Amino acid sequence: MLIRTARLSLLGTAAAIALSACGITDPYHAAAPSQHPAHVAPGGPPDGENDGPPAPRRPVPVAGATPQAALARYAAIYLNWNPGDVVAHQNELAAISLGQARGQAQLAAAHASAAHSHLEQAQIANRGQPIAIAPGSGPAARQWVIVTSETTTGQGAYQGLPPTLHIIYARLAQTPRGWTVVQWQPQN
């Protein structure tokens, strides 16, 4: 019985060490707001414990100086692409956005990369421009509404498509550097 108890105690200690090494913390013991965990670079000491300057922080993404400028810039990148640059356009959208909009752009970049040969083979491209950017009202209150005119071209089912109007709902965040898209929801 004593050996079994010793094994269980040893297993419990090993589990505690493993959990502490994984970075799992006690959710009921929050750090004070002024305390920040140290960042440890692979093979290096925590921030503030080396002789060099701290690593630069990634700048807050910004799409424009005004809400309308941010939305116009985002829309221009979102609407105008071809098979050769669609992944780069989606990555640029991810770089100038936050939240849901960033995640959506990252996912679109991955999908476009996987579908590149199909896009190239069918020569699918999109051209468009916003024709209206306005604050929403009613069900779109606290959102921006962007109306776009777009033309998708290509071979097969994409050949000869007429220009179409599309509606997009968007949300923005004001950052110290300007306005950034945080939500981008095409409606049709």
N, C-alpha and C positions, 0 to 999 in steps of 0.2 A: 504494500500500500504506500509506503514511504517513497519507493522508487517511482510509482505512478504519479504521486503528488509532485515530486521533483521534476518529472518530465513535463507535466502540465504547466508548472511554474516556468520552466525553461522555454516552452513553446509560447507562453504568454509574453514573456520578456522579449523573445525574438519577434513576435508579431508587433509589439509596441515599437521596437526599434525600426522594423520595416515600415510601419505606418508613418513614423515621424520622418523617415528619410524620403518618403513619397511626397511630402509637402501637405499631407492631410492635417488640417488644423481643427481645433475645437470650435464649432460654430457658436457656442455660448460664451466664448471668451474673445470678444472682438477687441482689436487693437484700438488705441485712442486715435482720433482722427488725424493728429499730427504725426503719428508714427507710420512710416512706410516700410514695407519689407525691402531688404537689400536685394539688388539684382546681382546675380552671380553669373559672370560670363564663363563659358567653358574654359577650365584651366586657369581662371583668374580669381582674384579676391573680390569680395563684395564691393559695390560702389562706395566711394569715399575712403577706401582703404588702399588705394594705389597712388602712385606719384603723378599719374597723368590726369588730364581733365575727364570729367564724367562723359559717358557716351551721349551724343546729342539725341534729344527726343525727336520723334517723327513729328513734323509740323502738322498742325490741324489742317485738314483738307479744306479748300475753298473753291467754290465754283464762280462766284461773282460778287461785286461790290454792292449790288442791290438784289432783292428777290427776283425781279424780272431778268436781270443780267445772268444770275445763276441758272435760272430755268432755261433761258435762251441758249446758253452755252451747253448745258447738259443735253437739251433736246437736239441741238445741232450734231453733237457727237453720237447720240443715240440713234438718230434718224438716217445718217449718211454713212453707209458702209458698203464694202464689196468683199468677196471671199478672201482677198489678200490682206485686208486690214481690219476685219471684223473683230478678231481676238484683241488686237492692239486697242481698238476703240472701246471694247468692254473693259479692258484693263485700265484705260484712262478714266472711264466712268467710275470704276472702283476707287481710283486714286483721288478723285475729287468729291467723293461722297462719304456718307457715314450710315450706320445702321442697316435697315432693310435694303436701301438702295445699293449700298456697297455689296452686301451679300448677293443680291440679285445680279449685279454686274459680274461678280466673280463666278457665279454659277453659269451665267450666259457665256462667259469667256471659255469655261471648261466645255460646255456643250458645243460651242462654235468650233473649238479646237478638235473635238471628236468628230464633228460633222464636216470638217474642212473639205475632204475629198468630194462629198456630195455637193456642197456649195460651189466648189470650183467647177465640178463637172457640169452642173446645171447653170452655171454663170449667174447665180442669184445675187442681186444687189438691191439696195434700198436707197432712195433719195427722198428727202422731205424737208419741210420747214414748218415752224410754228406759225400759225396764222392768228392766234389769239392766246394771250397769257393773262389771266385775271384771277383775283381772289374769288374763291367759291362762296356760294351762299346756299341756304336750304340744306339739303342732304350733304353737300360738299363744303359746308362751313368749316373753317379752320384749315382748309386745304387750298391749294392753287389748282386751277383748271387750265390745262394746256390743250388747245385744239390744233391738230397738225394736218397738213396735206402731204400725203406720201404716195410714192410710186415704187412698186416692187417690180423688178425686171428679172428675166432669166429665160431659160429654155423650158419646154414642157408646160406644166400647169402654170408657170409664172409668165409665160409669153403672152404679151398683149393685155396685161391687167391694166384697168384704168386707174387713174389717181383716186385715192380714197381719203376721207376725213376720219381722223381718229381722235379720241378723247383720252387724256391722261390726267389722273389726280396726282398731286405731289405735295409733300410737306418739306419744309425747310427748317434749318436751325441757324441762328445767328452766332457766329464764332468771333473771337477777337480779330480775325483776319477777313471776315466777310460772311457771305451767306453760303450755306452748304446744303445740298439735297440729302435728305435722310429717308425719304420714302418716295417711290416712283411706281405708280400703279396704272398701267394701260388698261382701259376699260373695254376696248373692242379691237 
